[in-house]
C-alpha cells in the first residue's frame, strides 16, 4: 500500500514537496539502509557509508561532462556503473581491513575511512575541483531534476523498492543466515566452520554497493558534489537517520529519512526564535533534541515505538501477537538448524 501511495504521490503533492522531501528522503533512506543492513544483520555499526558513497559520486562526476574535475565525457550510464563498481570494490577493501575488529574499534575504523575520503577529495583538487564538481550530466532518462523532478523521483523510488526487496531476500539466503549467526555468536559460527572474517567482509561489500547507489542518486539530485557534502556532519546525519527510524529494522531507514527531510525543510519556516539557542537556523539543535527523545523513549526508534503501541493494542484486544517475532532477523540457533539440515 505504501509503495502504491508513493507511486501516486506526484498527483497529490506539489513539485517542491516531491523534490525537497520525498526524493531526498528516498535517497537518504538508501544511504541509511546500507548502515542498517550492516547493523541489523551483521552486528556492525559503520560510520564509513558516507565515505563510500562519496567515492561513487566523485567517480561518476569525474567521468561525465561536468564543470570541474576531470570531466572525461563518458556516457552517464557507463559512468554510473563505473562509480558503483569502484565504490563497491573500495568497500570490500575497507571491509577486509575492518572485519576482524568489533565494537568501538570497528566504529572508529569506519569513521576513519570517511575522514580519509573527505580529506583526500578536499586536497586533491584535480578530482574534486575547486569547491566541488558542478553541473554533473545525468542520464537522459533523468533529465533536469530542477525543472522536472518526476523522472528522478521515480528512479529513486524504484531503487528504494529494489534495495528493500533485495536485502530481505539476501537475509533468507544461506549467506544471510550465516551472517546473522555471526552477528549473534561469532565464536560458535567459527567453530562450525564458517569463515567469519570473509562473511563480514562480503557483508561490508554489500553495504558499500547499497551506499554507492545513494551516492549516485545524491549527485543526480543536487547536480553537484563537493567535499563539504561528505564531511563528518553528513556521516553523523546518516547515523541519526538510522537511529531515529530504527537502527535494527530496515523500514526505519526510510522512515527516519522522511522525518529528517521534513524537519530539515519546515523547521526553518515554523521554528520561532528563542534567545540564541533556538531559531530557524538551528536545525541541528532540533534534530538533536528529537534524536535524544526518541533514543530515550525507544532504542528501536520510531519503528520500535509503533511496534510497542501495536503490541499493546493486540494484547488488550485479542492477546499477544507473534508478528514482530516472525519478522525479526534470524538467531544463531536458526542458522545452526539450517546448517545441520543442509
Buried (B, 14 or more C-beta within 10 A) or exposed (E): EEEEEBBEBBEEBEBEBBBBBBBBBBBBBBBBBBBBBBBBBBBBBBBBBBBBBBBBBBBBBBBBBBBBBBBEEBEBEEBBBBBBBBBBBBBBBBBBBBBEBEEEEBBEBBBBBBBEBBEBBBEEBEBBBEEBBBEBBBBEEBBEBEEEBBBBBBBBBEBBBEBBEBBEEBBEEEBBBBBBBBBBBBEBBEEBEBEBBEBBBBBBBBBBBBBBBBBBBBBBBBBBBBBEBBBEEBBBBBBBBBBBBBBBBBBBBBBBBBBBBBBBBEBBEEBEEEEEEBBEEBBEBBBEEBBEEBBEEBEBBBBBBBBBEEBEEBEEEEEEBEEBEEEEBBBBEBBBEBBEEE
